[in-house]
Amino acid sequence: MSLPIAEKRIVDFEELGFGIFVHFGLYSQLGMGEWIQHIRKIPKEEYIKLADTFTAENFDAQKLAKLAKAAGAKYITLTTRHHEGFSLYDTKGLSDYDVMHSPCGRDLVREFVDACRENGIKPFLYHTTADWYNDDFHEDFKSYLKYLRDSVEILCTNYGEIGGFWFDGNWWKKNNDWEEDALYGMIRKHQPNAIIVNNTGTSARGAVGNPEIDSVTFEQGRPTPMDREGMPKYLAAEMCHTMNEHWGFGENDFNYKSAAHLIETLCSCRKVGANYLLNIGPKGDGSIPLLQEAMLLTVGEWINKTGACIYKGKPCGVLGDGKNFALEAEGKLYFFVSDLTISGNENVTVAGGGAGEKCFTGVSAKIKNVRWVDNGEKLDFEQDADTLKINCTAYPYGTSLVVRIAEAEIE
Ligand code: GLC
């Protein structure tokens, strides 16, 4: 048995670490998630009228790219066409069901890729493979697949270098021949450095598909370590999560995860080397819901304060008590410590499970020194053949980072 060697584009993808998923389409105007057409069985003739009111007047790609940057995300994956079949890009005559034929009249994918590049963010393009608009999807699948390839070829050839393509919907017709080789071959020809993903859905998390696929997906999953022994190709892993319970804007969805949950999930993804793709769903006019914006900015502040090692940091077999673990980056070790207390006064500070000695196993290098990344405080430690014990001090009153990171230099 042997471990496959990762190709450069896949390592580069892993080092992006954190991305923002954006679900935006005609459905955003209804504010009931992106599946509403199907779930409410809205007749096609009625649903397509949403194209006549689609102005996207507040879709501001610059703002989106800047927000992603402030959030510490390195890439954004935009739904260029979702299952509803409406394209946010100029389909150049392939279909009238696109932005250019709506009052919006702007190529939103063009604005998106340009803004991403200007802000140092990699643009990734989500594209549905299942289609509720094009009748060929059910009536003439071969013609549909050509339409799909022609659509993706437009994205491959008109927008400069694309970070990756994210397909979604093959699970709809599991047993059909999707002619994946033709689709991916076309992408490799035009965009040799693009990552190719095809979402395996909630029922087949982590499943490995066509040999051209570069990363497995864990839609709404929990991060589990990838066993790469004997794999013919090194695959990255990416976990996509909603911030509440819907991908597309859900006006009446108040079930938001906490900032602490998002930070912990980011860490648990990186613990196993997976990327975290965190979703936002802009409103019908393209504006980003305030809470979603605030959540992203909060995660960004956490990364700034303590978490910069998440990008290059790789799992290195070091594990601690509970959720604790370490990553290795550029010759240093980074210990992720959860559930610390706040020091202060017992009448006011109640958070956390405790400070004190934390044990880690699997540290093979000799540790020179350890300090908290956020405030530089040096930490006492003891090391013997099997374990490293770090005396993890409590948060100073005024601070509670959810996950706190200690950086260790090695000899
Ligand atoms: C699903 C859904 C979809 C969503 C996607 C994101 O497969 O069909 O609406 O875009 O997951 O992972």
Residues whose N, C-alpha, C, O or C-beta is under 5 A from the ligand:
A	BS01	GLC	E34 G201 E219 C240 W247
